[in-house]
Amino acid sequence: MRYISTRGGVEPIGFSEAVMMGLATDGGLLLPADFPVLNAATLKGWAGMGFSDLVVEVMLPYVEGDLSREELTDLVDRSYRGFSHSDITPVVRVGDMHILELFHGPTAAFKDVALQFLGNLFQLLLERDDGHLNILGATSGDTGSAAIYGVRGQKRIDIFILHPHDRVSTIQERQMTTVLDENVHNIAIEGTFDDGQRIVKALFNDLNFKREYSLGAVNSINWARILAQVVYYFYAWGRVSEGDVSKKVRFSVPTGNFGDIFAGYVAMRMGLPVEQLILATNRNDILTRFVTTGTYKARPVHHTISPSMDIQISSNFERYLYYLLDEDPGQVCGLMEQMAATGEMTVSGEKLKEVQHIFSAVAVSEKQTLEQIRETRAENDYILDPHTAVGVKASKPYPGAVCLATAHPAKFGDAVKKAIGIEAPPPVSLQGLMEKETRCQLLPADTQAVKRYMETTLGSSKK
Protein backbone atom coordinates (compact mmCIF):
# COMPACT_ATOMS: atom_id res chain seq x y z
CA MET A 1 0.00 0.00 0.00
CA ARG A 2 1.24 3.48 -0.92
CA TYR A 3 0.30 6.76 0.73
CA ILE A 4 -0.22 10.19 -0.81
CA SER A 5 -0.90 13.73 0.47
CA THR A 6 -4.19 15.62 0.21
CA ARG A 7 -2.16 18.50 -1.27
CA GLY A 8 -0.31 16.47 -3.88
CA GLY A 9 3.23 17.48 -2.96
CA VAL A 10 4.55 14.13 -1.65
CA GLU A 11 5.67 11.22 -3.79
CA PRO A 12 3.85 7.98 -2.84
CA ILE A 13 5.40 6.43 0.30
CA GLY A 14 4.98 3.22 2.30
CA PHE A 15 3.05 2.68 5.52
CA SER A 16 6.04 2.94 7.87
CA GLU A 17 7.21 6.22 6.35
CA ALA A 18 3.67 7.59 6.48
CA VAL A 19 3.41 6.75 10.19
CA MET A 20 6.74 8.37 11.02
CA MET A 21 6.05 11.44 8.86
CA GLY A 22 2.72 12.20 10.58
CA LEU A 23 1.81 15.46 8.88
CA ALA A 24 2.82 15.39 5.21
CA THR A 25 5.84 17.53 4.35
CA ASP A 26 3.70 19.64 1.99
CA GLY A 27 1.38 20.59 4.88
CA GLY A 28 -1.34 18.14 3.83
CA LEU A 29 -2.59 14.92 5.39
CA LEU A 30 -1.58 11.43 4.29
CA LEU A 31 -4.07 8.97 2.85
CA PRO A 32 -3.89 5.55 1.17
CA ALA A 33 -3.65 5.83 -2.61
CA ASP A 34 -6.69 3.53 -2.80
CA PHE A 35 -8.97 1.55 -0.49
CA PRO A 36 -9.43 -2.21 -0.43
CA VAL A 37 -13.07 -2.95 -1.31
CA LEU A 38 -14.63 -5.92 0.45
CA ASN A 39 -17.07 -8.42 -0.99
CA ALA A 40 -20.11 -9.81 0.81
CA ALA A 41 -18.40 -13.07 1.72
CA THR A 42 -15.55 -11.23 3.46
CA LEU A 43 -17.95 -8.99 5.38
CA LYS A 44 -19.95 -12.00 6.51
CA GLY A 45 -16.78 -13.79 7.61
CA TRP A 46 -15.61 -10.78 9.60
CA ALA A 47 -18.95 -10.31 11.38
CA GLY A 48 -18.31 -12.89 14.07
CA MET A 49 -14.61 -12.25 14.66
CA GLY A 50 -13.18 -11.18 18.01
CA PHE A 51 -11.82 -7.65 18.08
CA SER A 52 -8.10 -8.47 17.99
CA ASP A 53 -8.47 -10.90 15.08
CA LEU A 54 -10.54 -8.33 13.23
CA VAL A 55 -7.85 -5.66 13.71
CA VAL A 56 -5.36 -7.86 11.89
CA GLU A 57 -7.71 -8.52 8.96
CA VAL A 58 -8.74 -4.87 8.53
CA MET A 59 -5.19 -3.52 8.76
CA LEU A 60 -3.29 -6.09 6.67
CA PRO A 61 -3.89 -4.48 3.25
CA TYR A 62 -2.82 -1.09 4.62
CA VAL A 63 0.49 -2.30 6.08
CA GLU A 64 1.42 -4.58 3.18
CA GLY A 65 5.10 -4.38 2.38
CA ASP A 66 5.98 -2.96 5.82
CA LEU A 67 4.62 -5.41 8.42
CA SER A 68 4.13 -9.14 8.15
CA ARG A 69 0.99 -10.81 9.48
CA GLU A 70 3.06 -12.18 12.36
CA GLU A 71 4.45 -8.74 13.28
CA LEU A 72 1.01 -7.17 13.09
CA THR A 73 -0.57 -9.92 15.18
CA ASP A 74 2.10 -9.45 17.88
CA LEU A 75 1.54 -5.66 17.89
CA VAL A 76 -2.21 -6.12 18.26
CA ASP A 77 -1.87 -8.66 21.07
CA ARG A 78 0.43 -6.34 23.05
CA SER A 79 -1.74 -3.30 22.41
CA TYR A 80 -5.05 -4.67 23.68
CA ARG A 81 -4.12 -7.11 26.43
CA GLY A 82 -4.42 -4.33 29.03
CA PHE A 83 -8.05 -3.46 28.27
CA SER A 84 -10.46 -4.15 31.10
CA HIS A 85 -13.19 -5.80 28.99
CA SER A 86 -12.63 -9.08 27.18
CA ASP A 87 -14.45 -7.76 24.08
CA ILE A 88 -12.18 -4.66 23.97
CA THR A 89 -14.97 -2.53 22.41
CA PRO A 90 -18.24 -4.19 23.54
CA VAL A 91 -21.61 -3.31 22.02
CA VAL A 92 -24.42 -3.08 24.58
CA ARG A 93 -28.14 -2.58 24.09
CA VAL A 94 -29.53 0.49 25.88
CA GLY A 95 -33.22 1.04 25.22
CA ASP A 96 -33.80 1.24 21.47
CA MET A 97 -30.18 1.96 20.59
CA HIS A 98 -26.80 0.27 20.69
CA ILE A 99 -23.86 1.74 22.60
CA LEU A 100 -20.38 0.96 21.30
CA GLU A 101 -18.29 1.25 24.48
CA LEU A 102 -14.85 2.54 23.55
CA PHE A 103 -13.67 3.40 27.07
CA HIS A 104 -12.23 0.17 28.43
CA GLY A 105 -8.58 1.07 27.82
CA PRO A 106 -6.07 2.40 30.39
CA THR A 107 -7.28 6.04 30.21
CA ALA A 108 -11.00 5.25 29.87
CA ALA A 109 -11.40 6.98 26.49
CA PHE A 110 -11.78 5.89 22.88
CA LYS A 111 -8.34 7.27 22.01
CA ASP A 112 -6.78 4.24 23.75
CA VAL A 113 -7.95 1.97 20.94
CA ALA A 114 -5.67 3.75 18.49
CA LEU A 115 -2.92 5.06 20.73
CA GLN A 116 -2.05 1.81 22.51
CA PHE A 117 -1.47 0.39 19.03
CA LEU A 118 0.40 3.45 17.75
CA GLY A 119 2.76 3.52 20.75
CA ASN A 120 3.79 -0.09 20.13
CA LEU A 121 4.04 0.54 16.39
CA PHE A 122 6.37 3.50 16.93
CA GLN A 123 8.59 1.39 19.17
CA LEU A 124 8.83 -1.40 16.57
CA LEU A 125 9.73 1.00 13.76
CA LEU A 126 12.31 2.84 15.88
CA GLU A 127 13.99 -0.41 16.91
CA ARG A 128 14.29 -1.35 13.24
CA ASP A 129 16.15 1.87 12.43
CA ASP A 130 17.88 2.44 15.79
CA GLY A 131 16.08 5.79 15.94
CA HIS A 132 14.61 8.24 18.45
CA LEU A 133 11.30 10.07 18.08
CA ASN A 134 10.03 13.25 19.71
CA ILE A 135 6.25 13.15 19.65
CA LEU A 136 4.44 16.49 19.60
CA GLY A 137 0.69 16.71 19.98
CA ALA A 138 -2.18 18.91 21.12
CA THR A 139 -5.18 17.63 23.03
CA SER A 140 -8.66 18.86 23.83
CA GLY A 141 -8.81 16.31 26.64
CA ASP A 142 -8.45 12.61 25.92
CA THR A 143 -5.80 12.31 23.20
CA GLY A 144 -3.07 13.57 25.52
CA SER A 145 -3.45 11.02 28.27
CA ALA A 146 -4.02 8.16 25.83
CA ALA A 147 -0.87 9.11 23.90
CA ILE A 148 1.15 9.46 27.11
CA TYR A 149 0.01 6.05 28.37
CA GLY A 150 0.83 4.58 24.97
CA VAL A 151 4.53 5.60 25.10
CA ARG A 152 5.38 6.29 28.77
CA GLY A 153 8.74 4.89 29.79
CA GLN A 154 9.82 4.01 26.26
CA LYS A 155 13.52 4.76 25.80
CA ARG A 156 13.34 5.71 22.14
CA ILE A 157 10.50 8.22 22.51
CA ASP A 158 9.97 11.59 24.20
CA ILE A 159 6.46 13.02 24.17
CA PHE A 160 5.34 16.66 24.43
CA ILE A 161 1.61 17.20 24.87
CA LEU A 162 -0.08 20.61 24.80
CA HIS A 163 -3.43 21.06 26.53
CA PRO A 164 -5.49 24.26 27.03
CA HIS A 165 -4.95 25.49 30.60
CA ASP A 166 -8.11 25.14 32.73
CA ARG A 167 -10.13 23.98 29.69
CA VAL A 168 -10.04 20.21 30.20
CA SER A 169 -11.75 18.29 32.99
CA THR A 170 -9.89 17.83 36.26
CA ILE A 171 -9.63 14.08 35.66
CA GLN A 172 -8.31 14.60 32.13
CA GLU A 173 -5.67 17.05 33.40
CA ARG A 174 -4.61 14.70 36.20
CA GLN A 175 -4.36 11.71 33.89
CA MET A 176 -1.70 13.59 31.95
CA THR A 177 0.19 15.49 34.63
CA THR A 178 0.51 12.62 37.12
CA VAL A 179 2.61 10.60 34.66
CA LEU A 180 6.14 11.39 35.86
CA ASP A 181 8.21 9.22 33.52
CA GLU A 182 11.30 11.08 32.26
CA ASN A 183 10.16 10.88 28.63
CA VAL A 184 6.82 12.62 29.31
CA HIS A 185 6.53 16.43 29.05
CA ASN A 186 3.16 18.11 29.70
CA ILE A 187 2.60 21.69 28.57
CA ALA A 188 -0.45 23.75 29.56
CA ILE A 189 -0.92 26.64 27.13
CA GLU A 190 -2.74 29.84 27.95
CA GLY A 191 -5.31 29.48 25.17
CA THR A 192 -7.67 27.04 23.45
CA PHE A 193 -7.22 23.65 21.82
CA ASP A 194 -7.24 25.38 18.43
CA ASP A 195 -4.24 27.43 19.61
CA GLY A 196 -2.44 24.22 20.54
CA GLN A 197 -3.27 22.61 17.22
CA ARG A 198 -2.04 25.73 15.40
CA ILE A 199 1.29 25.56 17.27
CA VAL A 200 1.72 21.86 16.49
CA LYS A 201 1.03 22.37 12.78
CA ALA A 202 3.41 25.34 12.67
CA LEU A 203 6.23 23.30 14.20
CA PHE A 204 5.60 20.37 11.85
CA ASN A 205 5.68 22.80 8.93
CA ASP A 206 9.04 24.12 10.16
CA LEU A 207 10.79 21.39 8.19
CA ASN A 208 14.27 22.13 9.53
CA PHE A 209 13.04 21.86 13.13
CA LYS A 210 10.99 18.76 12.28
CA ARG A 211 14.01 17.00 10.78
CA GLU A 212 16.54 18.13 13.42
CA TYR A 213 14.35 17.00 16.31
CA SER A 214 12.72 13.97 14.61
CA LEU A 215 9.16 15.10 15.27
CA GLY A 216 6.37 12.54 15.16
CA ALA A 217 2.60 12.94 15.45
CA VAL A 218 0.04 11.14 17.59
CA ASN A 219 -2.88 13.45 16.86
CA SER A 220 -5.38 12.09 14.37
CA ILE A 221 -3.31 13.72 11.62
CA ASN A 222 -1.38 10.41 11.86
CA TRP A 223 -2.95 7.92 9.47
CA ALA A 224 -2.35 4.98 11.85
CA ARG A 225 -4.75 6.61 14.33
CA ILE A 226 -7.53 6.64 11.74
CA LEU A 227 -6.77 3.08 10.63
CA ALA A 228 -7.09 1.69 14.16
CA GLN A 229 -10.44 3.44 14.59
CA VAL A 230 -11.84 2.01 11.35
CA VAL A 231 -11.83 -1.43 12.98
CA TYR A 232 -14.53 -0.83 15.57
CA TYR A 233 -17.06 0.24 12.91
CA PHE A 234 -16.71 -3.21 11.35
CA TYR A 235 -16.83 -4.81 14.81
CA ALA A 236 -20.02 -2.98 15.83
CA TRP A 237 -21.72 -3.67 12.51
CA GLY A 238 -20.95 -7.36 12.89
CA ARG A 239 -22.49 -7.48 16.36
CA VAL A 240 -25.63 -5.59 15.34
CA SER A 241 -26.18 -7.16 11.91
CA GLU A 242 -25.14 -10.71 12.90
CA GLY A 243 -23.56 -11.00 9.47
CA ASP A 244 -26.59 -9.99 7.41
CA VAL A 245 -24.87 -7.99 4.64
CA SER A 246 -28.20 -6.48 3.58
CA LYS A 247 -28.52 -4.74 6.95
CA LYS A 248 -27.29 -1.15 6.94
CA VAL A 249 -26.50 0.59 10.22
CA ARG A 250 -26.46 4.23 11.27
CA PHE A 251 -23.60 5.39 13.47
CA SER A 252 -23.88 8.46 15.70
CA VAL A 253 -20.48 9.98 16.43
CA PRO A 254 -19.68 12.77 18.94
CA THR A 255 -17.45 14.91 16.74
CA GLY A 256 -14.78 17.54 17.31
CA ASN A 257 -11.65 16.94 15.25
CA PHE A 258 -13.42 14.80 12.60
CA GLY A 259 -11.03 11.86 13.03
CA ASP A 260 -13.45 9.36 14.56
CA ILE A 261 -16.22 10.00 12.06
CA PHE A 262 -13.74 10.03 9.18
CA ALA A 263 -12.79 6.48 10.23
CA GLY A 264 -16.45 5.60 9.68
CA TYR A 265 -16.28 7.19 6.25
CA VAL A 266 -13.24 5.03 5.43
CA ALA A 267 -15.20 1.94 6.52
CA MET A 268 -18.01 2.98 4.16
CA ARG A 269 -15.55 3.32 1.27
CA MET A 270 -14.30 -0.19 2.04
CA GLY A 271 -17.84 -1.49 1.64
CA LEU A 272 -19.26 -1.53 5.18
CA PRO A 273 -23.08 -1.36 4.96
CA VAL A 274 -23.67 2.06 6.55
CA GLU A 275 -26.98 3.87 6.14
CA GLN A 276 -25.60 7.22 7.28
CA LEU A 277 -23.09 8.80 9.65
CA ILE A 278 -24.71 11.10 12.21
CA LEU A 279 -22.31 13.93 12.98
CA ALA A 280 -23.06 15.15 16.52
CA THR A 281 -21.53 18.39 17.84
CA ASN A 282 -21.94 20.57 20.89
CA ARG A 283 -22.37 24.36 20.53
CA ASN A 284 -18.99 24.46 18.76
CA ASP A 285 -20.91 23.54 15.65
CA ILE A 286 -18.70 24.41 12.66
CA LEU A 287 -19.15 20.91 11.22
CA THR A 288 -22.91 20.89 11.72
CA ARG A 289 -23.12 24.24 9.95
CA PHE A 290 -21.04 22.87 7.08
CA VAL A 291 -23.28 19.83 6.59
CA THR A 292 -26.34 22.08 6.75
CA THR A 293 -25.18 24.99 4.58
CA GLY A 294 -22.01 23.98 2.71
CA THR A 295 -20.03 26.77 4.39
CA TYR A 296 -17.16 25.99 6.76
CA LYS A 297 -16.63 29.11 8.88
CA ALA A 298 -14.71 29.40 12.12
CA ARG A 299 -16.18 31.15 15.15
CA PRO A 300 -14.80 31.69 18.67
CA VAL A 301 -14.46 28.48 20.71
CA HIS A 302 -16.98 28.04 23.54
CA HIS A 303 -16.01 26.19 26.72
CA THR A 304 -18.59 23.45 27.38
CA ILE A 305 -19.27 20.41 29.56
CA SER A 306 -18.09 18.25 26.63
CA PRO A 307 -14.62 19.83 26.35
CA SER A 308 -13.06 17.28 23.99
CA MET A 309 -15.40 18.68 21.32
CA ASP A 310 -14.56 22.33 21.98
CA ILE A 311 -12.92 22.72 18.59
CA GLN A 312 -13.51 24.97 15.59
CA ILE A 313 -10.83 23.97 13.08
CA SER A 314 -11.09 20.19 12.64
CA SER A 315 -7.76 18.91 11.35
CA ASN A 316 -9.15 15.74 9.74
CA PHE A 317 -11.75 17.63 7.74
CA GLU A 318 -9.15 18.10 5.00
CA ARG A 319 -9.05 14.34 4.44
CA TYR A 320 -12.78 14.25 3.71
CA LEU A 321 -12.50 17.40 1.61
CA TYR A 322 -10.00 15.59 -0.62
CA TYR A 323 -12.58 12.94 -1.53
CA LEU A 324 -15.45 15.42 -1.76
CA LEU A 325 -13.40 17.39 -4.30
CA ASP A 326 -12.86 14.32 -6.49
CA GLU A 327 -9.35 13.62 -5.16
CA ASP A 328 -8.05 16.84 -6.72
CA PRO A 329 -5.14 18.27 -4.66
CA GLY A 330 -5.35 21.56 -6.54
CA GLN A 331 -8.92 22.17 -5.38
CA VAL A 332 -7.98 21.16 -1.83
CA CYS A 333 -5.08 23.60 -1.77
CA GLY A 334 -7.31 26.35 -3.12
CA LEU A 335 -9.96 25.93 -0.44
CA MET A 336 -7.42 25.54 2.36
CA GLU A 337 -5.69 28.75 1.24
CA GLN A 338 -9.07 30.48 1.16
CA MET A 339 -9.78 29.22 4.68
CA ALA A 340 -6.42 30.49 5.93
CA ALA A 341 -6.96 33.91 4.35
CA THR A 342 -10.64 34.54 5.13
CA GLY A 343 -11.62 32.12 7.89
CA GLU A 344 -14.19 30.34 5.75
CA MET A 345 -14.73 28.17 2.68
CA THR A 346 -17.82 27.10 0.75
CA VAL A 347 -18.57 24.13 -1.51
CA SER A 348 -21.08 24.08 -4.36
CA GLY A 349 -24.70 23.05 -4.01
CA GLU A 350 -23.98 19.88 -5.94
CA LYS A 351 -21.18 18.94 -3.53
CA LEU A 352 -23.39 19.79 -0.55
CA LYS A 353 -25.89 17.18 -1.74
CA GLU A 354 -23.08 14.61 -1.71
CA VAL A 355 -22.21 15.61 1.86
CA GLN A 356 -25.82 15.32 3.02
CA HIS A 357 -26.18 11.89 1.41
CA ILE A 358 -23.48 10.53 3.72
CA PHE A 359 -23.85 12.70 6.82
CA SER A 360 -26.67 14.09 8.87
CA ALA A 361 -25.63 16.65 11.47
CA VAL A 362 -27.06 17.84 14.78
CA ALA A 363 -25.78 20.46 17.24
CA VAL A 364 -26.75 19.66 20.84
CA SER A 365 -26.99 22.33 23.53
CA GLU A 366 -25.70 22.13 27.11
CA LYS A 367 -29.27 21.86 28.38
CA GLN A 368 -30.07 19.02 25.97
CA THR A 369 -26.85 17.22 26.93
CA LEU A 370 -27.72 17.27 30.64
CA GLU A 371 -31.31 16.24 29.90
CA GLN A 372 -30.08 13.27 27.87
CA ILE A 373 -27.79 12.07 30.67
CA ARG A 374 -30.73 12.37 33.07
CA GLU A 375 -33.19 10.62 30.74
CA THR A 376 -30.91 7.69 29.89
CA ARG A 377 -30.16 7.07 33.58
CA ALA A 378 -33.86 7.22 34.52
CA GLU A 379 -35.11 5.02 31.70
CA ASN A 380 -32.25 2.54 31.28
CA ASP A 381 -30.10 2.78 34.43
CA TYR A 382 -27.13 3.64 32.21
CA ILE A 383 -24.85 6.64 32.76
CA LEU A 384 -23.56 8.57 29.75
CA ASP A 385 -20.61 10.91 29.71
CA PRO A 386 -21.47 14.34 28.22
CA HIS A 387 -19.80 13.63 24.86
CA THR A 388 -21.66 10.36 24.41
CA ALA A 389 -24.85 12.11 25.50
CA VAL A 390 -24.43 14.49 22.57
CA GLY A 391 -24.26 11.52 20.22
CA VAL A 392 -27.24 9.79 21.83
CA LYS A 393 -29.37 12.94 21.59
CA ALA A 394 -28.45 13.34 17.92
CA SER A 395 -29.48 9.73 17.20
CA LYS A 396 -32.98 10.07 18.67
CA PRO A 397 -34.79 10.16 15.29
CA TYR A 398 -33.11 6.87 14.33
CA PRO A 399 -33.99 3.92 16.62
CA GLY A 400 -31.46 1.13 16.39
CA ALA A 401 -28.52 3.43 15.68
CA VAL A 402 -25.09 2.61 17.07
CA CYS A 403 -23.87 5.44 19.29
CA LEU A 404 -20.13 5.68 19.95
CA ALA A 405 -19.44 6.03 23.69
CA THR A 406 -16.19 7.96 23.61
CA ALA A 407 -15.35 8.21 27.32
CA HIS A 408 -16.23 6.73 30.70
CA PRO A 409 -18.69 8.98 32.56
CA ALA A 410 -16.42 9.11 35.62
CA LYS A 411 -14.03 11.31 33.62
CA PHE A 412 -16.63 14.09 33.72
CA GLY A 413 -17.89 13.88 37.27
CA ASP A 414 -19.07 17.50 37.55
CA ALA A 415 -21.27 17.32 34.46
CA VAL A 416 -22.70 13.91 35.41
CA LYS A 417 -23.40 15.07 38.95
CA LYS A 418 -25.13 18.19 37.65
CA ALA A 419 -27.37 15.97 35.53
CA ILE A 420 -28.24 13.12 37.93
CA GLY A 421 -27.06 14.24 41.37
CA ILE A 422 -24.24 11.70 41.70
CA GLU A 423 -20.94 10.98 40.00
CA ALA A 424 -20.40 7.75 38.10
CA PRO A 425 -18.34 5.13 39.96
CA PRO A 426 -14.78 5.38 38.64
CA PRO A 427 -13.04 2.43 37.00
CA VAL A 428 -9.81 1.24 38.60
CA SER A 429 -7.75 3.25 36.10
CA LEU A 430 -9.16 6.54 37.40
CA GLN A 431 -8.95 5.87 41.12
CA GLY A 432 -6.50 7.82 43.30
CA LEU A 433 -5.52 10.40 40.67
CA MET A 434 -6.21 13.39 42.91
CA GLU A 435 -3.65 12.22 45.49
CA LYS A 436 -0.77 11.78 43.05
CA GLU A 437 2.12 14.18 42.41
CA THR A 438 1.86 16.24 39.22
CA ARG A 439 4.31 17.87 36.79
CA CYS A 440 3.42 20.40 34.09
CA GLN A 441 4.89 23.50 32.37
CA LEU A 442 2.64 26.53 31.81
CA LEU A 443 3.46 28.45 28.60
CA PRO A 444 1.84 31.17 26.49
CA ALA A 445 0.00 30.04 23.36
CA ASP A 446 3.00 30.97 21.25
CA THR A 447 4.83 28.79 18.74
CA GLN A 448 8.28 30.15 19.58
CA ALA A 449 7.74 29.64 23.33
CA VAL A 450 6.91 25.96 22.78
CA LYS A 451 9.81 25.56 20.36
CA ARG A 452 12.29 27.05 22.87
CA TYR A 453 10.95 24.80 25.64
CA MET A 454 11.43 21.69 23.49
CA GLU A 455 14.95 22.73 22.48
CA THR A 456 15.92 23.40 26.08
CA THR A 457 14.38 20.17 27.36
CA LEU A 458 15.90 17.95 24.71
CA GLY A 459 19.27 19.68 24.38
CA SER A 460 21.36 17.73 21.91
CA SER A 461 21.14 14.27 23.43
CA LYS A 462 17.80 13.14 22.02
CA LYS A 463 17.65 14.72 18.60
N, C-alpha and C positions, 0 to 999 in steps of 0.2 A: 504494500500500500504506500502511495506517495501522498505528500501533503503540500498544499498550495496556500497562498495568502489571499485574503479578501480584496487586497489592493493590487495584486498582480505583480509585485516587485520582487518576489522570491522564487528562485528556481525550485522545482519539485524536490522535496526532501523526504527521508524516511521517518518512521515513527519515533525512533530514539532522538533524532536531531530535533524533531518537532517538539518533543517533550522538554528537552533541555533549552530550546530557544524560547519557549513560552510565548511572549509577544513577538510577532514576526518583525524582522529587521526593517521592513518598509512601513512599520506602524500599524499594519493590519492584523488580522487574526487568522490563525492557521486552521485549515479544514482538509478533510480527505478529498483527493481529486475526484473520487466517486464513492457511492455507497453500495455495499452488497445488498441485493434485493432478494428477499426470502420467498420461497414457495410455500404453499399450504401445508405440504408434508413436514417441512422443517418447523413451521410455526406450531403445528400440532405436536411434534416431538418435543419441542421446548416447553410446552405448556405445563408439563408435570415435573420438570426438573427442579432440584434444590437450587438455592440461590448461588452457591459457589460454583457448581457445575455450569450453571447458566452464564455466569460471568465469563468463564473460559470460552464458551461457544460464541457468545456475542462479540467478544474482543478479538478472537483469533484472526479474522480477516484484516483487522485494523493494525495488528502488530506483525503481520507477515513479513518475513525478511529480517526482523529485529529480535523477536523472542520466539523460542520454540514452545510447543504445547507444554512440555515439561517445565520450562522456566516460568511460563505464565501460570500454570497450575500451582507451583510452589509459591509464587507471589500472592495469589488469591488466598491460598490456605493460611499464609502468615498474616494477611491483612484482615481477615474476618474471624479469626479464632477468638479474639477478645470481645466480640459482641455478646451482649447479655441474653439475647434470644436466639434459640436454635435455628429459627427461620431467617435470621439476619434482618430482613425487612418484611415482617408479617403483615398480612391483610386481614383486618377484622371487620365484622359487620356491626354497624352502629345505626340503628333505626333503618331507614330506607337507603342508606349509602354504605360505601365501603371506605375504610380508613387504611391507607398504606402507611404503616408506622415506620418512619425512617430515623428514629431517635434511640436506637438500642446500642449505639457505639459508645466509645469512651467519653465523649463530651456531650452526649444526649442530643445530638443534632444531625440533620441529614447530611451535613458536610463530611461526617466521618466515613460515609460509604465510599466517597471518592478519595478523601485525603489519607486514610489509612493505606489504601492501595498506592497512591501517588508517592507517599513517603518511602515505601518499600521499593517502588520502581526507581526513584531517584538513587537510592542506595545501591541497587544492582548496577545501574548505568555508570555511576561514579566509580565503583569497584572495577568495572571493566577497563576504564580509562585512567585509573589512578588519579582521579580528579577531586576538586573541592567545589562546592556550590554555595553561593550566598543567596538564599531565598528572600525575596522582598514582596510583601503583599499588604493590601489594605482590607479591612474588615468592617462590616456594619454590625457585627455581633458574633456570628457563629463560625465563619471561615477561620478567623484567627486562632481560636482555641483548637479547632479540629486540625489545622495545619501544624500547630505547635506540638500537639500530641502525636501527630504522624511522624515527626522527625526529631523529637526531643532526645538528647543524648547521643545522636549520631555524629561520629567523629568527622565525617566528610561534609557536613552541612552546618552552616549557620543560618538562622532565620530571624528576619526583622519584620515585625508585624505592626502596622499603624492602625490605631482605632480612634474614633472621635471621642475626645475627652468628655465624660459625663453624658454621653449619648448612647451608651449601651447599657443593658441591664446590669445590676450589681453582680449577679451570678456570672454573666458573660465576661465581665471585666476580671473577676476573681479567677475564672478558669484559665485566663491567659497569664495574669500577673503573678500567680502563685507557682508557676513553673519556673524553677530556679536553675535549671541546667545551664551550663556555661555557654551552650550554643544558641540559647534563646534570648532574644532582645525585643522587649515590648516598648512601643513608642505610642504615647497618647498625644494626639495633635489637637491644637486649639482651633477646631473647625468641624466640618461635617465629613461623612463618609466620602462624598463626592470630592472634597478637598484631598482626602487621602488617596483616592483613586487617581486624581489628576497628578499628584506627586509621583506615584508609582509609574504611571505611563510616561511622565517626563523623564524619569531616571532610566527607564528601559529604552526610551528613544535617544538618550545620550549614549550613542553606540560605543564611544571610547570608554566611558565609565562602565557600561554593561560588560564589555570584553575584559577590562582590567580587573574587575571584581567578580567576574563569573556569575552574573545575576541570573536567577531562575525564578519562575512564577508558580505560585500555587493558587492564585485567584482563578476564577473560571475562564480567564483568558487562556489558560493552559488546556489544550485539547484533551489531555488524559482525564481531566476533571469531568468534562462533558461525557466522555466515553463511559466512564464508570457509572454515571447517572442514567445513561440510556438503559442499562440492564434492568433496573427495577420497574420500568414501564412494561417490559416483556414479562417480568415475574408477576406483576399485579394482574396483567391481562390474563395470563395463564390460570391464575387462581380464580378469577371472576368468570372467565369464559369456559373453564374446564376443557379447553382445547377445541371448542367450537369456532372454527375460523370464520364463520359467517356472523359471529357476534362482535359488533363494534362497541367500544367502551369510550365514555367521556372521562377525561382526567381534569380535575380542578387543582390548579397549582398556585399557591401563594407566591407572588412574583415581585422581585426587586431588581436584580441584576440580569435577569432574563436567561441565566444559565440553565436552571432546572427545567424550565418550560421548553427551552431550545433542545434539551436532551429528548423531550417528548416528540418534538418535531423531527429529530433525527430518526427516532424509532418509527414514526409514520413513513418517512422516506424509505426505510428499510422494508416496509410492508406490514407493520403492525396494524391490526384493524382498529383504528381510532376514529370515533365519530367526530369529535372536536376536542380542542384543548381550551379549557376555561381559564383565562388569564385573570387572576384575582389580585387586586392591589388595595393598599390602604389609601389615605388621602393624598399620598405622593403618587399621583395617578397619571404620570406622563404616558405610560404604556396603554392604559385604558383609553386615554384621549386619542392616542394614535390609532388604535383599532376602531374607534368610533368615528373619527374624522379624517384620518389619513395624514394628520399633521403631528409631528414629533417636536414638541416645544418645551424647553426647560423652564421650570419655575423654582422659587426658593424651596428648600427642603424643610418639611415640617417634622418636628419630633413627635413620635407617636408611641403607643403602647405595643406596637409591633415594629421595633426599631430596626430589625434586619432588613426591612423593606423601605426604610427611609432613604430612598435613592431617587435621583432624577435622571442622571445619565447612566443608562444600563449598558455596561461594556459589551455584553454578548449580543446586543441588538444588531450590531454590524454583521454578525454571522448570518442572521436571518435576512437582513437587508440584501446580502449577496445573492441569496437564492430568489428573493422577491424580484430583484432586478436582473433576472435571467443570467446569473453568474457572470456579470459584466463588471470587471474591476474598475473600468473607467467611470461607470455610473456611480459605483460605490464611492470612489474617491471624490466625485463631484458633490454628492450629497453630504459626505462627511466634512468636506471643506466648507460647504454652505452652513452646516451646523456649527462649525467652529467660528465662523465669521458672524453669524446672525443669531445663533441660539435656537434655530429651528430648521426643520426640513419638512417637505410635503411630497407625498407620492400621488400619482394620478388616480382618478376615479376607478379606472380599470384595475389598477394594482390594489386599490383598497378593497375591491370585491374579492380578490384573491386572498387578502388578509382575513377578511370576515368569513370566508369559507372554512378556514382552518381554525381561527380563534374566535371565541366570544370573550368579552371583557367586562368586568364589573369592578367598580371602586366601592369599597366598604368603609363606612365611617367608624369612628371610635365607639359611638353609641351602639351601632349595629354589631360591632365586634364583641363588646361586653354582653349584649343581649344574646348573642349566639352561644357564648361560653355558658351563660346561665341556662339557656334553653336545653342545650345538649346534656348538661349535667342533670337537669330536672327530668328530662324525658328518657334518657338512656344511661344514666349513672356513669357517664364518661366525661373526663375533663380534657378540654382542648387548650392548647396554648394559644395566644392571641393571633399568631401568624396562621396557624391551622384554622382557627375560627374564621378568618377572612376567607379562606378557601372554601370552607363548609357553607358559609353564607352565600357565596357566589354560586355554589352548586345547587341551591335550593330548587330552581326550576327544573332540575334534571335528576329525578330519583334514580338511584342505581349507579350514580357517578362514583368514580374513585377519587377520593380527596387525599392529597399528599400531606401527611402530618410531619412537618419539618422540624419540630423541636419538642422535647418533653415539657409539659406544662410547668414543672417545678423550676424551670429556668426563668420563668416570668411570674414569680410569686406575687408581686404587687398587683399586676393586672388581673391575675386569677382571683386573688382575694377580693379585689374590688368588685368582681363579677359575682362570686358565689359565697363570699364571706370567709373562706378558708384557703390556704395554700395547698397545692398538690403535694402529696408525699414525695420526697426526693428519692431518686434512685441512688444506689450506693456511690456511683461516680460523682455525685454532686454533694455528698455529705461531708461536713467539716471544712468547707472552703473558707468560711468566714474567720476561722481561727488560724489560718496558715499565713506565713510570712509572704510579703509581696515585693516585687521589683519592677519598676517602670520608669521610663524617661519621658518627661513632659516637654514638648517642642511646639513652636509655632507651626501653622499650616503653610510651610515654606519649603520649596524643593531644595534650596541650597542648605537650609538648616538640617534637613534629613540627610542630605549627601555628606555634609561635614561630620555628622554624628557617625555615619557608617564608616567613613574613612578613618576617623579617630579610633573607633571600636575595633576595627579589623587590623589597622596598621598595615604591615606588609606581610604578615605571617600567613594569612588565610586567603590571599588573593587567588 
